[in-house]
Structures are given as structure tokens and as C-alpha cells.
Amino acid sequence: MKGKYDDIMDLPHHVSGKYRHMSRENRAAQFAPFAALTGYEDAVEETARLTDAQAEITEERREWLDACLNLLEKNIRQRPEVTVTYFQPDHRKAGGAYVTMTGTLRRVDAVQRLLVFADGRTVDLDSVYHLRGGLLPEKLR
């Protein structure tokens, strides 16, 4: 029985004079799986990432925070060490996270509504949820 390609089966393998021989790795790469949905897994992970909603601050807590800020402002020359818990919004999706940091307070900027720390970090006064420090009152601590 004569096969369809019997006339070319015994011919020598063709080697191109124009192109270099392709390595096995490159040849295999041609048949690698193709990710048609590039970035899809990242998008799914981002959607699954949890964020917190910003808690409503009660009037009692607001008054306490204001008293603490006034006390800190009056004693700013002592460079008080303060631990502040504040809400940091997430820039990619709704919500954010509560962050706690400690540092030496340099200034309470009432105009720009910022706590300015000695190392240059700042915290927006409107995002402050809790304050702790040696100068601050025990209530709500």
C-alpha cells in the first residue's frame, strides 16, 4: 500500500540558509497556554480584598477628641508622644482601613485640619477615631 507522502519521506531534512535554527524552548513556547483574560485574576483578587466602612463618630466621642486636641495644642512645646487611630480611605475601592500609628507630635494644624508629626507624617483631623498619650484624659481611652 502506497502512502500519501512516500515520495518525500526519504528526502533530507530542510535547513534554512536564511533563518537560524529555533531552540527547543522557543519552539515549545509557541504551544504554551495563552492567557486571553490578562489581568482577570488581579481584578478578582482586588474585588475579594476586604475594606472597612468608616464608623460614625458619636457626639460624645467628637467632644472628647476636641478636648484632647485642645490639650495637645496647649502642650505642643512638650512634644508629646501620641498614638492615633485613624481611618485611611482605600483609593481603589469604597471603604478603607483603620490604621494606628505612634509618633512625636510637632503641630496641630487647625487651618489645614492636620496632625503633623516630627517625622513629617500627617493625619487628617477629620479621620481621627481615637487618641492615646500621657497628656490625654482617661475617658474613652
C-alpha positions in Angstrom: 0.0 0.0 0.0 1.4 3.3 -1.1 1.2 6.2 1.3 0.4 9.8 0.6 3.9 11.1 1.4 6.1 8.2 0.3 7.7 10.4 -2.3 9.2 12.8 0.2 9.8 10.5 3.2 13.4 9.8 2.3 14.4 13.3 1.4 17.0 15.1 3.7 15.6 17.5 6.4 15.5 21.0 5.0 17.8 23.6 6.8 17.1 27.2 6.1 20.0 29.3 4.9 18.1 32.5 5.8 16.9 31.8 9.3 18.6 30.5 12.4 17.5 27.2 13.9 14.9 27.7 16.7 15.8 26.3 20.1 13.6 23.7 21.7 12.5 26.2 24.4 11.3 28.7 21.8 9.6 26.1 19.8 7.8 24.8 22.9 6.8 28.3 23.8 4.7 28.5 20.7 2.4 25.9 22.1 2.2 27.3 25.7 -1.2 28.2 27.1 -2.5 31.6 26.2 -4.0 33.8 28.9 -6.8 35.5 26.9 -8.0 37.3 30.1 -4.8 39.1 31.1 -5.4 40.9 34.4 -8.6 38.9 35.2 -7.1 37.2 38.3 -5.8 40.5 39.6 -9.3 42.0 39.2 -10.8 39.1 41.0 -8.3 39.4 43.9 -9.0 43.2 44.1 -12.7 42.6 44.3 -12.2 40.0 47.0 -10.0 42.3 49.1 -11.9 43.4 52.1 -12.2 47.0 53.3 -13.9 48.5 56.3 -16.6 51.2 56.3 -15.8 54.4 58.3 -17.5 54.4 61.6 -19.8 57.2 62.6 -18.4 59.3 65.4 -20.8 59.9 68.2 -21.2 63.4 69.6 -19.6 62.3 72.9 -16.6 61.0 71.1 -16.3 64.2 69.0 -16.3 66.3 72.1 -13.7 64.1 73.7 -11.5 64.2 70.6 -11.8 68.0 70.5 -10.8 68.3 74.2 -7.8 66.0 73.5 -6.7 68.1 70.5 -7.0 71.3 72.5 -5.0 69.8 75.3 -2.3 68.6 72.8 -2.2 72.1 71.2 -1.7 73.8 74.5 1.2 71.4 75.4 2.7 71.2 72.0 6.1 72.6 73.2 6.5 69.4 75.3 6.5 67.4 72.0 4.0 64.8 73.3 4.1 61.3 72.1 0.7 60.4 70.7 -0.9 57.2 69.4 -3.6 58.0 66.9 -6.1 55.6 65.3 -7.5 57.0 62.1 -9.4 55.9 59.0 -7.4 55.7 55.9 -9.6 55.5 52.7 -8.8 53.0 50.1 -8.0 54.7 46.8 -9.1 51.7 44.7 -12.5 50.9 46.1 -15.1 52.0 48.6 -14.1 51.8 52.3 -10.7 51.7 53.8 -8.9 50.6 56.9 -8.2 51.8 60.4 -4.6 52.5 61.0 -2.8 53.1 64.3 0.5 54.9 64.5 2.6 56.4 67.3 4.9 59.4 67.0 6.1 62.7 68.5 3.5 65.4 67.7 5.0 68.6 66.2 1.9 70.6 65.5 -1.9 70.6 65.4 -2.8 72.5 62.3 -6.3 73.7 62.7 -6.3 75.6 59.4 -5.5 72.6 57.2 -7.0 70.2 59.8 -3.9 68.1 60.2 -1.9 66.4 63.0 1.7 67.0 62.0 4.3 64.6 63.5 8.1 65.3 64.0 9.0 62.7 61.3 6.8 64.5 58.7 3.9 62.2 58.7 0.4 63.8 58.8 -3.0 62.7 59.8 -6.3 64.3 58.7 -8.1 65.5 61.8 -11.5 64.5 60.3 -10.3 60.9 60.0 -9.1 60.6 63.7 -11.1 58.0 65.6 -9.1 57.6 68.8 -6.1 59.3 70.6 -3.9 58.0 73.3 -1.0 59.6 75.1 0.3 60.6 78.6 -1.3 64.0 78.5 -4.7 62.8 77.4 -7.6 62.2 79.7 -8.6 58.6 80.6 -12.2 58.9 79.3 -12.8 56.8 76.2 -9.2 55.7 76.3 
